[in-house]
Amino acid sequence: QVQLVESGGGLVQAGGSLRLSCTASRSIFSINAMGWYRQAPGKQRELVAQITKDGSTNYADSVKGRFAISRDNAENTVNLHMNSLKPDDAAVYYCHAYFNLANYWGQGTQVTVSS
């Protein structure tokens, strides 16, 4: 089992930055992959960024060059650094973990980008 607690969402102007954090209830060394998904109203949930146990990363094309995912192993935390935010980035962002063939989700954190 993995519990995920997110923080860091909020309101930001277009062009601004935010950092989202996701803290896991167990050592992230044991978690195969962690990442962030987002879901805007009326749209499907989509992958934003992912980082695997060995440090490999994967990004949605729409955020490449603007977002960066990182791990803090000592804090069992995965961070998503979001720069040059656009109104299209506004959504509920969910932390995700894939562990022991199961998917785990955080409760979601709202990101609002004003134009």
Number of C-alpha atoms within 10 A of each C-alpha: 10 21 15 21 18 21 18 15 18 14 15 18 14 18 14 14 17 18 16 21 24 27 21 22 13 15 14 24 14 11 16 15 20 28 25 26 19 22 19 16 9 6 9 9 15 14 17 24 24 24 21 18 14 9 12 9 16 16 19 13 9 11 17 12 11 13 20 20 23 18 20 12 11 9 13 15 21 24 22 22 15 19 17 15 23 18 15 13 20 21 21 18 26 26 29 25 25 17 16 11 6 9 13 15 19 20 14 22 20 18 22 20 20 15 11
